[in-house]
Amino acid sequence: MSNRSNCMPRTATIHRQTAETKIDLSLNLDGTGQADVATGIGFLDHMLTLLARHAVIDLVIRAEGDLHVDQHHTVEDTGICLGQAIKQALGDKAGIRRYGHFTLPMEETLATAAIDLGGRYVLVFRADFPTNKIGDFDSELVEDFWQATAANALCNLHILVHDGRNSHHISEAIFKATARALRIAVEADPRMPGIPSTKGMLAE
């Protein structure tokens, strides 16, 4: 994809339909933090709204999934679509900072997220949830969401929870810290207008 000038919108629209889910997602990396999200999973909607606000992106999601089975397919496929949208909206990634990291306190919880938008997928997720459920949401789906997002954005994503007692706080700290790290990584770097790599390109 050709280089995008600073005046061009960094947006993406993704449609994904399988036998398990139907998802429409729109993303604007240069938004104002607005979210219009309806996945059928209240806790996921809450986390995605936090993500949009703290990454300062605009995010619209409509998801229909086989929630009569469980929440896994909807959560994972939403992550797939988000990752694809991030990758699409970034284009050739010229002029971005590429790297971002943030350590965020959420009451008793402390979480760090670090991201490299370099075009290769790795997820390192180190977080212990004291409960299996957050309301009716499976705690393990937090990792599944970010695995799907990172794999499809083609990024390195490291998430580390240093301290935490409350599963809701732990999840919220993870989403906020990752959002803040993403915000930094996609920002324009005025000192490096070209591709932020000695290779002259970032792998896809």
MDTraj code that builds the backbone (N, CA, C; nanometers):
import mdtraj as md
import numpy as np

residues = "MET SER ASN ARG SER ASN CYS MET PRO ARG THR ALA THR ILE HIS ARG GLN THR ALA GLU THR LYS ILE ASP LEU SER LEU ASN LEU ASP GLY THR GLY GLN ALA ASP VAL ALA THR GLY ILE GLY PHE LEU ASP HIS MET LEU THR LEU LEU ALA ARG HIS ALA VAL ILE ASP LEU VAL ILE ARG ALA GLU GLY ASP LEU HIS VAL ASP GLN HIS HIS THR VAL GLU ASP THR GLY ILE CYS LEU GLY GLN ALA ILE LYS GLN ALA LEU GLY ASP LYS ALA GLY ILE ARG ARG TYR GLY HIS PHE THR LEU PRO MET GLU GLU THR LEU ALA THR ALA ALA ILE ASP LEU GLY GLY ARG TYR VAL LEU VAL PHE ARG ALA ASP PHE PRO THR ASN LYS ILE GLY ASP PHE ASP SER GLU LEU VAL GLU ASP PHE TRP GLN ALA THR ALA ALA ASN ALA LEU CYS ASN LEU HIS ILE LEU VAL HIS ASP GLY ARG ASN SER HIS HIS ILE SER GLU ALA ILE PHE LYS ALA THR ALA ARG ALA LEU ARG ILE ALA VAL GLU ALA ASP PRO ARG MET PRO GLY ILE PRO SER THR LYS GLY MET LEU ALA GLU".split()
xyz = np.array([
    [0.0852, -0.1191, 0.0000],
    [0.0000, 0.0000, 0.0000],
    [0.0888, 0.1242, 0.0000],
    [0.0503, 0.2232, -0.0712],
    [0.1327, 0.3428, -0.0848],
    [0.1334, 0.4242, 0.0430],
    [0.2350, 0.5088, 0.0557],
    [0.2463, 0.5956, 0.1721],
    [0.1263, 0.6889, 0.1794],
    [0.0790, 0.7127, 0.3010],
    [-0.0336, 0.8033, 0.3206],
    [0.0175, 0.9342, 0.3782],
    [-0.0236, 1.0441, 0.3219],
    [0.0166, 1.1732, 0.3752],
    [-0.0593, 1.2000, 0.5035],
    [-0.0081, 1.2973, 0.5792],
    [-0.0686, 1.3273, 0.7082],
    [-0.2129, 1.3744, 0.6970],
    [-0.2514, 1.4257, 0.5772],
    [-0.3867, 1.4777, 0.5622],
    [-0.4869, 1.3695, 0.5223],
    [-0.4385, 1.2523, 0.4888],
    [-0.5289, 1.1455, 0.4472],
    [-0.5840, 1.0723, 0.5685],
    [-0.7108, 1.0363, 0.5661],
    [-0.7699, 0.9690, 0.6820],
    [-0.7129, 0.8292, 0.7003],
    [-0.6862, 0.7955, 0.8236],
    [-0.6378, 0.6614, 0.8558],
    [-0.7579, 0.5826, 0.9095],
    [-0.8345, 0.5317, 0.8180],
    [-0.9596, 0.4660, 0.8533],
    [-0.9641, 0.3266, 0.7907],
    [-1.0528, 0.2440, 0.8429],
    [-1.0725, 0.1100, 0.7876],
    [-1.2128, 0.0638, 0.8202],
    [-1.2669, -0.0170, 0.7309],
    [-1.3957, -0.0819, 0.7541],
    [-1.3796, -0.2307, 0.7254],
    [-1.4199, -0.3127, 0.8195],
    [-1.4048, -0.4573, 0.8091],
    [-1.5420, -0.5227, 0.8197],
    [-1.5678, -0.6171, 0.7308],
    [-1.6874, -0.7015, 0.7411],
    [-1.6418, -0.8460, 0.7473],
    [-1.6878, -0.9177, 0.8472],
    [-1.6522, -1.0593, 0.8628],
    [-1.7790, -1.1376, 0.8933],
    [-1.8035, -1.2416, 0.8155],
    [-1.9204, -1.3250, 0.8410],
    [-1.8805, -1.4714, 0.8285],
    [-1.9117, -1.5461, 0.9322],
    [-1.8883, -1.6901, 0.9332],
    [-2.0169, -1.7578, 0.9783],
    [-2.0111, -1.8881, 0.9939],
    [-2.1263, -1.9606, 1.0465],
    [-2.1493, -1.9307, 1.1943],
    [-2.0500, -1.8658, 1.2579],
    [-2.0572, -1.8401, 1.4019],
    [-2.0837, -1.6944, 1.4365],
    [-2.0347, -1.6026, 1.3532],
    [-2.0487, -1.4600, 1.3835],
    [-2.0679, -1.3778, 1.2574],
    [-2.1231, -1.2592, 1.2765],
    [-2.1300, -1.1568, 1.1722],
    [-2.0887, -1.0262, 1.2373],
    [-1.9818, -0.9662, 1.1847],
    [-1.9249, -0.8475, 1.2481],
    [-1.8987, -0.7396, 1.1436],
    [-1.9413, -0.6186, 1.1743],
    [-1.9075, -0.4993, 1.0967],
    [-1.8363, -0.4031, 1.1899],
    [-1.7169, -0.3604, 1.1492],
    [-1.6336, -0.2746, 1.2337],
    [-1.5765, -0.1614, 1.1513],
    [-1.5864, -0.0406, 1.2040],
    [-1.5253, 0.0765, 1.1424],
    [-1.4317, 0.1426, 1.2430],
    [-1.3172, 0.1869, 1.1945],
    [-1.2123, 0.2417, 1.2806],
    [-1.1556, 0.3682, 1.2194],
    [-1.1334, 0.4696, 1.3029],
    [-1.0628, 0.5917, 1.2632],
    [-0.9519, 0.6144, 1.3650],
    [-0.8276, 0.5951, 1.3212],
    [-0.7146, 0.6104, 1.4133],
    [-0.6940, 0.7547, 1.4570],
    [-0.7479, 0.8499, 1.3825],
    [-0.7328, 0.9909, 1.4152],
    [-0.8644, 1.0491, 1.4659],
    [-0.9357, 0.9701, 1.5430],
    [-1.0655, 1.0116, 1.5943],
    [-1.0546, 1.0919, 1.7223],
    [-1.1637, 1.0937, 1.7951],
    [-1.1710, 1.1711, 1.9198],
    [-1.2074, 1.0849, 2.0394],
    [-1.2024, 0.9525, 2.0221],
    [-1.2307, 0.8628, 2.1333],
    [-1.3758, 0.8214, 2.1434],
    [-1.4497, 0.8328, 2.0335],
    [-1.5919, 0.7987, 2.0350],
    [-1.6113, 0.6499, 2.0051],
    [-1.7030, 0.5871, 2.0790],
    [-1.7332, 0.4457, 2.0583],
    [-1.8827, 0.4267, 2.0440],
    [-1.9199, 0.3449, 1.9480],
    [-2.0583, 0.3030, 1.9277],
    [-2.0525, 0.1525, 1.9064],
    [-2.0649, 0.0796, 2.0159],
    [-2.0307, -0.0624, 2.0165],
    [-2.1485, -0.1449, 2.0667],
    [-2.1811, -0.2488, 1.9928],
    [-2.2865, -0.3417, 2.0352],
    [-2.2471, -0.4816, 1.9906],
    [-2.1949, -0.5603, 2.0825],
    [-2.1510, -0.6962, 2.0522],
    [-2.2442, -0.8021, 2.1101],
    [-2.3398, -0.7600, 2.1919],
    [-2.4233, -0.8555, 2.2625],
    [-2.3620, -0.9029, 2.3924],
    [-2.2409, -0.8554, 2.4219],
    [-2.1708, -0.8925, 2.5456],
    [-2.1404, -0.7631, 2.6199],
    [-2.2113, -0.7384, 2.7272],
    [-2.2016, -0.6101, 2.7957],
    [-2.0618, -0.5774, 2.8432],
    [-1.9926, -0.6741, 2.8991],
    [-1.8583, -0.6469, 2.9517],
    [-1.7612, -0.6145, 2.8389],
    [-1.7724, -0.6857, 2.7267],
    [-1.6858, -0.6562, 2.6125],
    [-1.7143, -0.5168, 2.5591],
    [-1.8418, -0.4789, 2.5513],
    [-1.8761, -0.3430, 2.5074],
    [-1.8100, -0.2396, 2.5979],
    [-1.8117, -0.2655, 2.7281],
    [-1.7492, -0.1746, 2.8252],
    [-1.5998, -0.1612, 2.7984],
    [-1.5315, -0.2736, 2.7765],
    [-1.3876, -0.2714, 2.7520],
    [-1.3544, -0.2018, 2.6201],
    [-1.4343, -0.2246, 2.5170],
    [-1.4082, -0.1617, 2.3872],
    [-1.4329, -0.0113, 2.3913],
    [-1.5290, 0.0303, 2.4718],
    [-1.5533, 0.1736, 2.4897],
    [-1.4344, 0.2394, 2.5591],
    [-1.3794, 0.1712, 2.6597],
    [-1.2578, 0.2208, 2.7260],
    [-1.1412, 0.2270, 2.6271],
    [-1.1304, 0.1246, 2.5453],
    [-1.0224, 0.1197, 2.4467],
    [-1.0282, 0.2396, 2.3525],
    [-1.1462, 0.2673, 2.2995],
    [-1.1603, 0.3800, 2.2079],
    [-1.1253, 0.5117, 2.2752],
    [-1.1743, 0.5307, 2.3965],
    [-1.1510, 0.6573, 2.4663],
    [-1.0030, 0.6789, 2.4941],
    [-0.9350, 0.5764, 2.5423],
    [-0.7956, 0.5943, 2.5834],
    [-0.6967, 0.5869, 2.4673],
    [-0.7351, 0.5214, 2.3576],
    [-0.6515, 0.5245, 2.2372],
    [-0.6820, 0.6469, 2.1515],
    [-0.7893, 0.7182, 2.1859],
    [-0.8386, 0.8339, 2.1097],
    [-0.8637, 0.7939, 1.9641],
    [-0.9330, 0.6826, 1.9484],
    [-0.9777, 0.6370, 1.8174],
    [-1.1299, 0.6358, 1.8159],
    [-1.1870, 0.6438, 1.6979],
    [-1.3315, 0.6262, 1.6838],
    [-1.3573, 0.4831, 1.6405],
    [-1.4538, 0.4195, 1.7067],
    [-1.4765, 0.2767, 1.6867],
    [-1.6260, 0.2495, 1.6811],
    [-1.6690, 0.1876, 1.5723],
    [-1.8083, 0.1451, 1.5574],
    [-1.8078, -0.0047, 1.5324],
    [-1.8812, -0.0791, 1.6144],
    [-1.8865, -0.2249, 1.5999],
    [-2.0296, -0.2726, 1.6147],
    [-2.0697, -0.3567, 1.5219],
    [-2.1943, -0.4305, 1.5333],
    [-2.1598, -0.5778, 1.5172],
    [-2.1875, -0.6552, 1.6205],
    [-2.1532, -0.7973, 1.6183],
    [-2.2741, -0.8815, 1.6560],
    [-2.2940, -0.9866, 1.5796],
    [-2.3943, -1.0869, 1.6112],
    [-2.3226, -1.2212, 1.6158],
    [-2.3349, -1.2902, 1.7290],
    [-2.2641, -1.4166, 1.7432],
    [-2.3496, -1.5243, 1.8058],
    [-2.2950, -1.6443, 1.8073],
    [-2.3670, -1.7589, 1.8622],
    [-2.3548, -1.7614, 2.0150],
    [-2.4111, -1.6612, 2.0773],
    [-2.4011, -1.6482, 2.2228],
    [-2.4772, -1.7575, 2.2956],
    [-2.5634, -1.8296, 2.2251],
    [-2.6297, -1.9444, 2.2867],
    [-2.5308, -2.0583, 2.3101],
    [-2.4168, -2.0548, 2.2372],
    [-2.3103, -2.1531, 2.2596],
    [-2.2220, -2.1041, 2.3740],
    [-2.1532, -1.9931, 2.3504],
    [-2.0801, -1.9198, 2.4546],
    [-2.0316, -1.7896, 2.3931],
    [-1.9463, -1.7162, 2.4650],
    [-1.9024, -1.5848, 2.4188],
    [-1.7739, -1.5893, 2.3367],
    [-1.7109, -1.7045, 2.3299],
    [-1.5764, -1.7128, 2.2737],
    [-1.5694, -1.6664, 2.1287],
    [-1.6565, -1.7169, 2.0438],
    [-1.6484, -1.6833, 1.9016],
    [-1.6668, -1.5335, 1.8781],
    [-1.7605, -1.4733, 1.9502],
    [-1.7854, -1.3303, 1.9319],
    [-1.6658, -1.2474, 1.9780],
    [-1.6093, -1.2824, 2.0926],
    [-1.4938, -1.2085, 2.1451],
    [-1.3744, -1.2232, 2.0520],
    [-1.3434, -1.3461, 2.0133],
    [-1.2265, -1.3699, 1.9285],
    [-1.2426, -1.3047, 1.7912],
    [-1.3599, -1.3178, 1.7310],
    [-1.3791, -1.2614, 1.5980],
    [-1.3815, -1.1089, 1.5999],
    [-1.4277, -1.0500, 1.7097],
    [-1.4182, -0.9041, 1.7243],
    [-1.2723, -0.8617, 1.7304],
    [-1.1897, -0.9380, 1.8016],
    [-1.0467, -0.9102, 1.8050],
    [-0.9820, -0.9242, 1.6686],
    [-1.0223, -1.0258, 1.5931],
    [-0.9708, -1.0431, 1.4569],
    [-1.0010, -0.9195, 1.3725],
    [-1.1253, -0.8736, 1.3785],
    [-1.1652, -0.7573, 1.2983],
    [-1.0928, -0.6306, 1.3423],
    [-1.0743, -0.6129, 1.4729],
    [-1.0022, -0.4954, 1.5209],
    [-0.8582, -0.4976, 1.4715],
    [-0.7928, -0.6124, 1.4811],
    [-0.6551, -0.6225, 1.4328],
    [-0.6443, -0.5940, 1.2844],
    [-0.7362, -0.6498, 1.2060],
    [-0.7352, -0.6238, 1.0615],
    [-0.7557, -0.4760, 1.0314],
    [-0.8432, -0.4119, 1.1085],
    [-0.8704, -0.2694, 1.0860],
    [-0.7488, -0.1840, 1.1193],
    [-0.6805, -0.2150, 1.2274],
    [-0.5590, -0.1402, 1.2637],
    [-0.4564, -0.1521, 1.1527],
    [-0.4332, -0.2734, 1.1052],
    [-0.3348, -0.2963, 0.9987],
    [-0.3739, -0.2202, 0.8719],
    [-0.5006, -0.2279, 0.8338],
    [-0.5467, -0.1606, 0.7129],
    [-0.5345, -0.0090, 0.7246],
    [-0.5745, 0.0453, 0.8398],
    [-0.5731, 0.1904, 0.8574],
    [-0.4318, 0.2474, 0.8592],
    [-0.3337, 0.1684, 0.8997],
    [-0.1955, 0.2168, 0.9081],
    [-0.1266, 0.2238, 0.7737],
    [-0.1779, 0.1544, 0.6729],
    [-0.1126, 0.1573, 0.5423],
    [0.0294, 0.1054, 0.5511],
    [0.1253, 0.1774, 0.4898],
    [0.2645, 0.1318, 0.4921],
    [0.3375, 0.1743, 0.6189],
    [0.2691, 0.2443, 0.7088],
    [0.3199, 0.2818, 0.8418],
    [0.4272, 0.3896, 0.8377],
    [0.4412, 0.4557, 0.7252],
    [0.5382, 0.5647, 0.7167],
    [0.4990, 0.6765, 0.8125],
    [0.5981, 0.7271, 0.8859],
    [0.5779, 0.8438, 0.9697],
    [0.5236, 0.8174, 1.1091],
    [0.4948, 0.6909, 1.1424],
    [0.4436, 0.6637, 1.2773],
    [0.5584, 0.6358, 1.3741],
    [0.5271, 0.6449, 1.5017],
    [0.6288, 0.6152, 1.6031],
    [0.6623, 0.4664, 1.6068],
    [0.5670, 0.3824, 1.5732],
    [0.5807, 0.2366, 1.5655],
    [0.5775, 0.1702, 1.7019],
    [0.6501, 0.2220, 1.7981],
    [0.6549, 0.1634, 1.9316],
    [0.5738, 0.2464, 2.0308],
    [0.5160, 0.1778, 2.1265],
    [0.4486, 0.2482, 2.2350],
    [0.4436, 0.1605, 2.3582],
    [0.4522, 0.2227, 2.4730],
    [0.4364, 0.1458, 2.5972],
    [0.3728, 0.2354, 2.7022],
    [0.3036, 0.1728, 2.7956],
    [0.2359, 0.2492, 2.8994],
    [0.2153, 0.1606, 3.0221],
    [0.2428, 0.2166, 3.1370],
    [0.2125, 0.1500, 3.2645],
    [0.1004, 0.2263, 3.3313],
    [-0.0053, 0.1554, 3.3658],
    [-0.1281, 0.2202, 3.4106],
    [-0.1770, 0.1629, 3.5437],
    [-0.2022, 0.2500, 3.6425],
    [-0.2628, 0.2042, 3.7671],
    [-0.4147, 0.2078, 3.7576],
    [-0.4776, 0.1059, 3.8100],
    [-0.6237, 0.0998, 3.8191],
    [-0.6565, 0.0516, 3.9597],
    [-0.6672, 0.1501, 4.0513],
    [-0.6847, 0.1211, 4.1935],
    [-0.5737, 0.0275, 4.2402],
    [-0.6060, -0.0953, 4.2838],
    [-0.5009, -0.1833, 4.3371],
    [-0.4219, -0.2538, 4.2263],
    [-0.4642, -0.2356, 4.1029],
    [-0.4030, -0.3061, 3.9898],
    [-0.3022, -0.2168, 3.9182],
    [-0.1930, -0.2777, 3.8729],
    [-0.0931, -0.2077, 3.7920],
    [-0.0624, -0.2946, 3.6709],
    [-0.0768, -0.2380, 3.5510],
    [-0.0548, -0.3142, 3.4277],
    [0.0332, -0.2358, 3.3322],
    [0.1178, -0.3080, 3.2604],
    [0.2026, -0.2501, 3.1561],
    [0.1697, -0.3153, 3.0229],
    [0.1604, -0.2339, 2.9183],
    [0.1463, -0.2843, 2.7822],
    [0.2547, -0.2201, 2.6967],
    [0.3170, -0.2999, 2.6116],
    [0.4176, -0.2503, 2.5168],
    [0.3869, -0.3089, 2.3805],
    [0.3956, -0.2253, 2.2763],
    [0.3557, -0.2664, 2.1424],
    [0.4589, -0.2235, 2.0393],
    [0.4803, -0.3101, 1.9405],
    [0.5623, -0.2779, 1.8239],
    [0.4790, -0.3113, 1.7009],
    [0.4495, -0.2102, 1.6201],
    [0.3699, -0.2283, 1.4995],
    [0.4584, -0.2631, 1.3806],
    [0.5560, -0.3488, 1.4040],
    [0.6588, -0.3777, 1.3048],
    [0.6234, -0.4809, 1.2005],
    [0.5035, -0.5410, 1.2083],
    [0.4622, -0.6337, 1.1041],
    [0.4844, -0.7798, 1.1361],
    [0.5194, -0.8103, 1.2600],
    [0.5362, -0.9495, 1.3023],
    [0.4549, -0.9726, 1.4285],
    [0.3931, -1.0888, 1.4355],
    [0.3038, -1.1186, 1.5473],
    [0.3739, -1.1948, 1.6587],
    [0.3659, -1.1397, 1.7789],
    [0.3991, -1.2106, 1.9019],
    [0.3094, -1.1534, 2.0109],
    [0.2499, -1.2403, 2.0903],
    [0.1794, -1.1957, 2.2103],
    [0.2439, -1.2614, 2.3307],
    [0.2810, -1.1798, 2.4284],
    [0.3223, -1.2287, 2.5590],
    [0.2221, -1.1719, 2.6585],
    [0.1490, -1.2592, 2.7241],
    [0.0385, -1.2182, 2.8120],
    [0.0611, -1.2798, 2.9484],
    [0.0895, -1.1960, 3.0452],
    [0.1160, -1.2427, 3.1812],
    [0.0223, -1.1718, 3.2765],
    [-0.0888, -1.2367, 3.3019],
    [-0.1906, -1.1809, 3.3900],
    [-0.2649, -1.2950, 3.4565],
    [-0.2796, -1.2871, 3.5859],
    [-0.3550, -1.3863, 3.6617],
    [-0.4850, -1.3235, 3.7087],
    [-0.5955, -1.3871, 3.6719],
    [-0.7268, -1.3413, 3.7161],
    [-0.7699, -1.4247, 3.8364],
    [-0.8050, -1.3609, 3.9464],
    [-0.8424, -1.4375, 4.0657],
    [-0.9767, -1.5086, 4.0535],
    [-1.0592, -1.4687, 3.9576],
    [-1.1877, -1.5348, 3.9374],
    [-1.2003, -1.5779, 3.7921],
    [-1.2760, -1.6854, 3.7681],
    [-1.2981, -1.7337, 3.6324],
    [-1.3977, -1.6487, 3.5554],
    [-1.4804, -1.5748, 3.6270],
    [-1.5853, -1.4955, 3.5667],
    [-1.5750, -1.3495, 3.6114],
    [-1.6113, -1.2592, 3.5211],
    [-1.6339, -1.1189, 3.5546],
    [-1.7798, -1.0942, 3.5176],
    [-1.8684, -1.1021, 3.6127],
    [-2.0103, -1.1095, 3.5825],
    [-2.0364, -1.2410, 3.5107],
    [-2.0882, -1.2351, 3.3878],
    [-2.1069, -1.3578, 3.3098],
    [-2.0011, -1.3714, 3.2007],
    [-1.8937, -1.2937, 3.2107],
    [-1.7861, -1.2928, 3.1111],
    [-1.6725, -1.3816, 3.1589],
    [-1.6246, -1.4711, 3.0708],
    [-1.5127, -1.5582, 3.1061],
    [-1.3825, -1.4787, 3.1070],
    [-1.3121, -1.4797, 3.2190],
    [-1.1893, -1.4016, 3.2330],
    [-1.0844, -1.4390, 3.1283],
    [-1.0784, -1.5658, 3.0904],
    [-0.9765, -1.6103, 2.9950],
    [-0.9952, -1.5474, 2.8568],
    [-1.1144, -1.4934, 2.8305],
    [-1.1399, -1.4332, 2.6999],
    [-1.0651, -1.3015, 2.6804],
    [-1.0181, -1.2408, 2.7893],
    [-0.9370, -1.1195, 2.7755],
    [-0.8110, -1.1515, 2.6961],
    [-0.7432, -1.2593, 2.7315],
    [-0.6241, -1.2990, 2.6557],
    [-0.6599, -1.3390, 2.5142],
    [-0.7711, -1.4102, 2.4959],
    [-0.8115, -1.4522, 2.3614],
    [-0.8383, -1.3320, 2.2709],
    [-0.8989, -1.2269, 2.3265],
    [-0.9249, -1.1064, 2.2484],
    [-0.7954, -1.0438, 2.2005],
    [-0.6996, -1.0278, 2.2909],
    [-0.5755, -0.9610, 2.2524],
    [-0.4885, -1.0487, 2.1644],
    [-0.4978, -1.1805, 2.1799],
    [-0.4263, -1.2701, 2.0890],
    [-0.4780, -1.2512, 1.9475],
    [-0.6102, -1.2471, 1.9316],
    [-0.6691, -1.2299, 1.7993],
    [-0.6360, -1.0934, 1.7409],
    [-0.6393, -0.9904, 1.8235],
    [-0.6083, -0.8553, 1.7767],
    [-0.4639, -0.8450, 1.7307],
    [-0.3711, -0.8906, 1.8138],
    [-0.2289, -0.8801, 1.7804],
    [-0.1932, -0.9634, 1.6578],
    [-0.2509, -1.0835, 1.6468],
    [-0.2205, -1.1715, 1.5335],
    [-0.2642, -1.1092, 1.4025],
    [-0.3732, -1.0351, 1.4034],
    [-0.4252, -0.9775, 1.2795],
    [-0.3748, -0.8363, 1.2531],
    [-0.3320, -0.7662, 1.3566],
    [-0.2642, -0.6383, 1.3369],
    [-0.1189, -0.6590, 1.2971],
    [-0.0690, -0.7812, 1.3151],
    [0.0712, -0.8150, 1.2934],
    [0.1616, -0.7249, 1.3767],
    [0.1467, -0.7380, 1.5066],
    [0.2280, -0.6586, 1.5986],
    [0.2825, -0.7469, 1.7093],
    [0.3865, -0.6972, 1.7730],
    [0.4310, -0.7538, 1.8998],
    [0.3516, -0.6853, 2.0093],
    [0.2933, -0.7618, 2.0986],
    [0.2193, -0.7042, 2.2097],
    [0.2561, -0.7791, 2.3366],
    [0.3092, -0.7051, 2.4321],
    [0.3436, -0.7606, 2.5622],
    [0.2533, -0.6971, 2.6665],
    [0.1863, -0.7807, 2.7427],
    [0.0966, -0.7342, 2.8483],
    [0.1392, -0.8001, 2.9780],
    [0.1641, -0.7191, 3.0792],
    [0.2093, -0.7682, 3.2087],
    [0.1300, -0.7002, 3.3193],
    [0.0650, -0.7798, 3.4016],
    [-0.0042, -0.7273, 3.5190],
    [0.0861, -0.7488, 3.6395],
    [0.1322, -0.6398, 3.6983],
    [0.2252, -0.6456, 3.8106],
    [0.1536, -0.6803, 3.9407],
    [0.0385, -0.6176, 3.9623],
    [-0.0396, -0.6384, 4.0839],
    [-0.1868, -0.6309, 4.0472],
    [-0.2685, -0.7015, 4.1229],
    [-0.4122, -0.6936, 4.0994],
    [-0.4875, -0.7932, 4.1858],
    [-0.6013, -0.7502, 4.2382],
    [-0.6843, -0.8358, 4.3228],
    [-0.8217, -0.8580, 4.2626],
    [-0.8725, -0.7576, 4.1903],
    [-1.0078, -0.7596, 4.1384],
    [-1.0042, -0.7867, 3.9874],
    [-1.0749, -0.8900, 3.9422],
    [-1.0682, -0.9297, 3.8018],
    [-1.1170, -0.8205, 3.7076],
    [-1.2194, -0.7462, 3.7490],
    [-1.2686, -0.6359, 3.6661],
    [-1.1599, -0.5294, 3.6514],
    [-1.0957, -0.4942, 3.7604],
    [-0.9895, -0.3943, 3.7552],
    [-0.8730, -0.4422, 3.6680],
    [-0.8398, -0.5706, 3.6782],
    [-0.7291, -0.6248, 3.5991],
    [-0.7595, -0.6134, 3.4502],
    [-0.8792, -0.6545, 3.4106],
    [-0.9167, -0.6434, 3.2699],
    [-0.9177, -0.4982, 3.2248],
    [-0.9743, -0.4111, 3.3048],
    [-0.9835, -0.2700, 3.2683],
    [-0.8447, -0.2077, 3.2550],
    [-0.7547, -0.2430, 3.3462],
    [-0.6184, -0.1902, 3.3388],
    [-0.5485, -0.2387, 3.2125],
    [-0.5717, -0.3640, 3.1745],
    [-0.5111, -0.4185, 3.0525],
    [-0.5609, -0.3423, 2.9295],
    [-0.6913, -0.3228, 2.9198],
    [-0.7464, -0.2538, 2.8032],
    [-0.7010, -0.1079, 2.7980],
    [-0.6989, -0.0413, 2.9118],
    [-0.6567, 0.0988, 2.9134],
    [-0.5082, 0.1132, 2.8816],
    [-0.4244, 0.0287, 2.9417],
    [-0.2804, 0.0374, 2.9174],
    [-0.2484, 0.0080, 2.7715],
    [-0.3153, -0.0932, 2.7143],
    [-0.2916, -0.1266, 2.5738],
    [-0.3402, -0.0153, 2.4833],
    [-0.4524, 0.0437, 2.5170],
    [-0.5026, 0.1569, 2.4391],
    [-0.4037, 0.2722, 2.4401],
    [-0.3501, 0.3033, 2.5567],
    [-0.2544, 0.4142, 2.5669],
    [-0.1255, 0.3830, 2.4896],
    [-0.0800, 0.2573, 2.4951],
    [0.0393, 0.2187, 2.4191],
    [0.0134, 0.2284, 2.2693],
    [-0.1053, 0.1843, 2.2262],
    [-0.1415, 0.1935, 2.0845],
    [-0.1485, 0.3388, 2.0397],
    [-0.2039, 0.4232, 2.1237],
    [-0.2124, 0.5672, 2.0922],
    [-0.0746, 0.6246, 2.0609],
    [0.0227, 0.5886, 2.1421],
    [0.1592, 0.6379, 2.1203],
    [0.2170, 0.5809, 1.9913],
    [0.1980, 0.4507, 1.9694],
    [0.2601, 0.3830, 1.8562],
    [0.2086, 0.4329, 1.7217],
    [0.0814, 0.4721, 1.7135],
    [0.0259, 0.5154, 1.5843],
    [0.0422, 0.6651, 1.5601],
    [0.0917, 0.7378, 1.6605],
    [0.1106, 0.8820, 1.6444],
    [0.2168, 0.9128, 1.5397],
    [0.2033, 1.0275, 1.4774],
    [0.3039, 1.0752, 1.3827],
    [0.4321, 1.1127, 1.4560],
    [0.5453, 1.0755, 1.3976],
    [0.6765, 1.1101, 1.4516],
    [0.7393, 1.2142, 1.3601],
    [0.7400, 1.3423, 1.3995],
    [0.7883, 1.4470, 1.3102],
    [0.9362, 1.4354, 1.2775],
    [1.0115, 1.3608, 1.3576],
    [1.1547, 1.3464, 1.3322],
    [1.1860, 1.2295, 1.2389],
    [1.0873, 1.1455, 1.2111],
    [1.1096, 1.0307, 1.1238],
    [0.9924, 1.0185, 1.0270],
    [0.9917, 1.0968, 0.9198],
    [0.8773, 1.0990, 0.8293],
    [0.8635, 0.9734, 0.7426],
    [0.9695, 0.8967, 0.7298],
    [0.9642, 0.7773, 0.6458],
    [0.9269, 0.6532, 0.7244],
    [0.9641, 0.5379, 0.6678],
    [0.9362, 0.4100, 0.7330],
    [1.0258, 0.3964, 0.8563],
    [0.9687, 0.3684, 0.9733],
    [1.0494, 0.3601, 1.0950],
    [1.1211, 0.2257, 1.1091],
    [1.2094, 0.1984, 1.0128],
    [1.2864, 0.0745, 1.0131],
    [1.4080, 0.0916, 0.9241],
    [1.5215, 0.0326, 0.9622],
    [1.6411, 0.0370, 0.8777],
    [1.6237, -0.0487, 0.7531],
    [1.5229, -0.1383, 0.7525],
    [1.4980, -0.2210, 0.6347],
    [1.4364, -0.1412, 0.5204],
    [1.3762, -0.0263, 0.5516],
    [1.3092, 0.0520, 0.4504],
    [1.1659, 0.0093, 0.4273],
    [1.1220, -0.0919, 0.4999],
    [0.9833, -0.1367, 0.4943],
    [0.9534, -0.2142, 0.6212],
    [0.8252, -0.2254, 0.6529],
    [0.7840, -0.3076, 0.7651],
    [0.7075, -0.4263, 0.7102],
    [0.7423, -0.5451, 0.7575],
    [0.6861, -0.6692, 0.7038],
    [0.5347, -0.6715, 0.7193],
    [0.4702, -0.7414, 0.6291],
    [0.3260, -0.7581, 0.6346],
    [0.2911, -0.9025, 0.6635],
])
top = md.Topology()
chain = top.add_chain()
for i, resn in enumerate(residues, 1):
    res = top.add_residue(resn, chain, resSeq=i)
    for name in ("N", "CA", "C"):
        top.add_atom(name, md.element.get_by_symbol(name[0]), res)
traj = md.Trajectory(xyz[None], top)
